Amino acid sequence: MQEQVHATGHALECRINAESPAHGFRPSPGRVSRYRAPGGPGVRVDSHLYEGYTVPPHYDSLVAKIISHGADRGEAIARMRRALAETLIEGIETTIPFHLAILADPEFLAGRVDTRFVERRQAALEQAVHPA
């Protein structure tokens, strides 16, 4: 059976949290005043958000998962960048700027990632999210 499975393309998933990357990823609960999900080819969104929803302070801060798929890694990254740029969530802070910084990071783009990537690149990522 396994020989019938053929991998095609590349996929990325960004977990969007109600957190403030500028403040050590502290939770950002509150009322969502505006929400617009991304769409288009190769983009999927799993979320429970809607305008008027209140993100509670005592539970998991995950508010959405955005998944992109492309013929190759470059196309999946381009689609994810577009999807994140299209996403509108107002009233709370989210990790979207942090994800965009990762997707623009030269080390990430070169495929030099491992489980310590964020730790190694923390200063550069913070600078990209909040330029001086």
N, C-alpha and C positions, 0 to 999 in steps of 0.2 A: 504493500500500500504506500509506503513512504516514497518509493520511486515515482509515484504518480504526482507527488507534490513538487511544483516548480516555483521557485522564488523569482519574482519579477519586480523590478523597481526598487525604490527606497522609500522609507517612511520615517517621519519624525513626530514626536508628541511633545507638546508644551503643556505643562500643568499650570493653569492660571490660578494663583492663590490671592486671597484678599490679605495681602501683606505689603509692608513698606520696605523695599530693598534699601532705601536710603537710611533706614533706622534699624539695621540688623535683622530685617525680615520680621519685625514685630507685627502681630495681627492688626488688620485694619477693618474692624467690624463697622457696620453702619448701613444706611439705606442706599440702595442703588437708584440714583435719580434718572439715569439714562443708560440704556443698554442696546447695543446693536451687534449682532453676531456676524462673523465673516462668512463668506460663501465662495462659490466658484469651483472650477475644476480641481480635483485632487484635495479638497479641503472638507474635513468633517468636524463638527463641534458636538461635544457632549456637555450639556450644562442644564442647570435648574434655574438659572438667573432670569429675571424679568424686571422691568421698571417697577419700582416700588418694593421690591424684595428687600428684606433686612437681613444682612449677614450677621449671624449671632456671634457673640464674643467667646462662647464656651465650647465650640465644636471645631472640627476640621475646617481650615480656611480655604479648602479647594472649592472654587466656584465654576471652573470649566476645564475641559481638556480640548485642546485644538490639535488635530492630527492632519498632517499633510502627506501626500503621496506623489511621487514623481517617477519618471522613467529612470532617473539616476539621483545621486545625492544632491547634486547642484540644483536640479529642478525641484526636489523636495524642499531644499533650503529656501529657494526663491519663492515658492508657494507659501511657505510658513511665514516668511518676512511679510509678504503681501497680506496674509490672513491676520497677522498680529497688528499690522498697520491699520487694517480695516476695522478691527475690533474697537468698540466704544463702550467703556464702562466708566460711568461717572458716579461720584458720591463716595467711593471707596478707593483706596490705593490698591494697585495690583502688581504682580510680578512681570507684567508685559514689558516694561522698559528693560528689565534685566534679561529677559529672553532675547530681545532685539540686540542687546549688547553682545550676548553670546553668539548670536547668528552673524555678527559682524566681526568677531574676534579672529585675527589671522591664524592663531593656533587651532581654533575650532575648524575654520575653513580648510586648513591643511590636514585635518583629520587627526591631529595630535591631541587626543583626548583620552582620559582614563578616569578612574574614580576620584582622583585628587585634582581634576582639572579646575574646578571652581576655586578650591583652596589656593592653587598655584597662581591663578589669574585674577584673584580677588581685587587687587589694587587696580588693574587695568579695566576690569569690568565696572567697578565703582566709578572710575573716572569717565567711562563711556556713558554711564547712566546719569551722572551728575558732573558735567564738565565745569571746571573752575571759572 
